[in-house]
Amino acid sequence: MRADYHTHSTYSDGRFLWSMCRAAQAADLDAFGVSDHCNVSSRERQASTKKALGFNLDVTYERRREAIEDMRERFDIGIYDAVEMDYDSRDTDEIAAFLDEAGFDYTIGSVHHLEEVNVHVQPYFERKDEAERRELVDRFYDEAVSLFDSGLFDIAAHVDLVERNPALRSFATDDHYHRVAEAAEASDTFVEINAGRVLNEYGQFHPHPDFLDVLADYDVEYVLGSDSHAPEELTTRTPELDAFVAERGIEPVALDV
């Protein structure tokens, strides 16, 4: 089954549900997941950022679920009701409680923040000296290990997200990769092959090919995610994902949903 488990809609920072469904059909997918961003942290900085961005799936997930049901009647394609949850090891109790309450078809966990700042924010991290940036990358991979250890998620998304930011790029080491790979192998959480920046400046999949070389030595299974926020991203990234996993000899699995 050809499935894309990582897309977004207007319930976070993506496009209308109907347009994403149409794109998934055009990409000849059997199914795709609507996995909008969500953050349930009670910490002041995260709560403030969430309000500023309008990421409120913890409030609107039932309304979105009704919309997904409408789309299932309208489109001849599997549509999953999912979530991409911001992961911070300080928030595990809040995350666990919300996920238990919401009952999504599946859950994606992502480490998005360092020092309460999204890792994509290049100017913030450029102001750090090299030693500070190395320490922050260490912290990112500590959180990635914790994400797998938590057992909260079905999928771990873009497990080397810091590589997207030139200020944090290339500080990752084989030790980081092996630690995450060991945690993934010991976990029931799948690793996502993520195409979110493959056609942009970064130009690589997550995990980076060097990271995938390390993961190849471990008993790890993969799912595919385009990380699309717009229909045209879904239709252009899907063939890139297909070609990449074929080249690497990866056989992605299908979630039991």
C-alpha positions, 0 to 999 in steps of 0.5 A: 500500500502506498501511503503518506503519513505526514501532511498538514491542513488548515487545522495547523499550517497547511491548506484546505482538507479537500485540496490535500485529498485531491492532491493525494489522489493525483499522487496515486496514493492508497491513503494519507494521514492528516497530521496537524501540528499540536503542542500541549505544553503548559510552559509559558513560552510554548503556550504563547507561541502556540497562540501566536501561530494558531496551532490549536488542534488540542481544541479543534481535533473533534471538529477536524475529525468531523471534517475528515469524515466528510472527506472520506465520503467525498474522496475514494482514498483512505484518510487518516486522522492523525497528529504531529505532536511537539515532543519535549521530555518535560511535557510527557505527562501532558502529552500522554494524557492528551493522546489518550483522550483524543484517540487519533488513528496514529501519532507522530512525535517531533522534536521541534524546539531548543531553548523554547525556539523552533530549530528552523529559526536561523538568526537565533542560533547563528548568534550562538558560538560554536561550542553552544551550538554543539551543545544544542545539537547534543540536546536535540539528539538527547530529546530524540532518544527520549522520544523513542524511549517514551513509547508515546508515538507510532512514528518519529518524524525528521529525527535529524531536523537540526540539519535543516538549519545551516547554523546547526548543520553538520554538528551531528556525529556518528555517536548521535546517530548510533544512540538514536538508532539503538533507541529506535531499535528498542522501540515500537516507534517507526522512523519516518523517511521525511521529504520535507526539504528535499526540493528546497535549499537543504536538498536532503531527506530525513534521516540524512543518507549518512544517518541512514547508513548507520540505521542500516545496521539496526533492526529499524522499520520505516514509514514515508511522510512527505511533510506536505503543507500544500497540494503541490508539495504532496504531488512533487514529493511523493515520486521523490520518496518513491525513487529514494526508497527504491534506490536505498532498498528500503521497504516501507511498512504500512501502519495497522490503522 
